[in-house]
Amino acid sequence: QVQLVESGGGLVQPGGSLRLSCAASGSIFRLGGMGWYRQAPGKERELVATISRGGSTNYADSVKGRFTISRDNAKNTVYLQMNSLTPEDTADYYCNAVVGGSSGFTNYWGQGTQVTVSA
């Protein structure tokens, strides 16, 4: 089994910054692509950013230029640096990882961390 544990959420004022972290642990043979998704109240979960094992990144248009995704393969950890936050970024943020094991690749989700942007 694999666990994804997120941290770094909280309350921040508009224009502020937060850094989210997500550490994967457990039976990890190979850690593939990782990413961040978010779900605002009353809305569907949406992609924020993804990063491949080799470091290729992809961002939602709404966060381009403000958010940066990165990863540390030695620590099985993915990060999301969020700058210039706006109230529209308020949501629960979920970490996602594709993990290779003895039976193939499996998609895992973290429990979510809340980000609130408010004055």
N, C-alpha and C positions, 0 to 999 in steps of 0.2 A: 504494500500500500504506500501511497505517496501523499504527503501533506504539503499544502501551500499556506504559508502564514504571512499575512500582510500586516504592515505597520506604517505609521506616519500620517494617518488621516487626522482631521481635526477641524477647528474653526479658524478661519483666516479672513482678514478684511479684503475687500476688493483691491486688486493691484498687488496683493501679496503673493507669497510663494509657499509651496509645500513640496516635500520629497517623500514619495511612497516607496516602500521596499516590499519585496515578496521573496521569501526564502523557501526553496523546495527541499524536502527531506524525505527519507524513507528508502524504499527499494527502487533506486534510480540507476538503471543501466546506462541510459543515454538521455540527456535532456535536450529536446529539440526546440522548436519555436516557443517563444513566451510572449505574453502580451497583457495589456490592460484594457478592460472594458468598464463601462459605467452604466448605471441605471438611475435615472432621476425619478422622483415620485410621479406615478401615473404614466410613465413612459416605458418603452421597451429598452432592453439592454442594447448598448451600442458600442462598437469598437472605438477605442481611443488611440491605441498604438500597438504595434507588434514589432518583434525583433527576432531574427533568425539566429541560429546558433553561431553563424559566421558574422553576425552583426548588421545584416541588412535590415533597414527599418521601414515602417509604413505608418502613416499618421492619418487620422481623420482631418478633414479640411478645417474643422472648427478649432483644432488645437495646433495646427502647423505654425511654427515660429514661436510658440509659447511653451510647449511641452517637449521634453526630450526623454526618450526611452534609452536605457542602457542595461547591460548585463555583465555579471562577473561569473564566468563559467566555473571558475575554481571554487566559488562559494554557492553555486546553484541559485543565484539571486538575480532578480530583475528589479530595476529601479524606474521610477517615473518622476522626473523633475518637472514641476508645474510652476510656471511663472506667469505674471500678469493675470492672475485669476479673476474671474468675473462671477457674479451670482449664477450665471448660466452653467457654470462648471459644478455647481452643487449637485452631488449624487453619491450613491454608494459605488465605490470603485472595486472591481474584482480582478484578481490576478488569474491568468490562464497559462497553462503549460502543457506541452505535448511531451510525454515521457515514454521512452522505449524501455520495455522490460522483456521478460522471458517469453511472453505471449504476444508480443507486438507493441504497437504504440497506442497509448491511451491519453485522452484529454482530461485534464484535471482543472478544478476551479478552487480558488480560495474562498474564505468565508465572507470576504468583503470588508472594506474599511470606509467609514463615512467621511466625506469632505463637504464642509459647509462654508460657503463664501458669503459673508454678510457683514454689513457695517454695524 
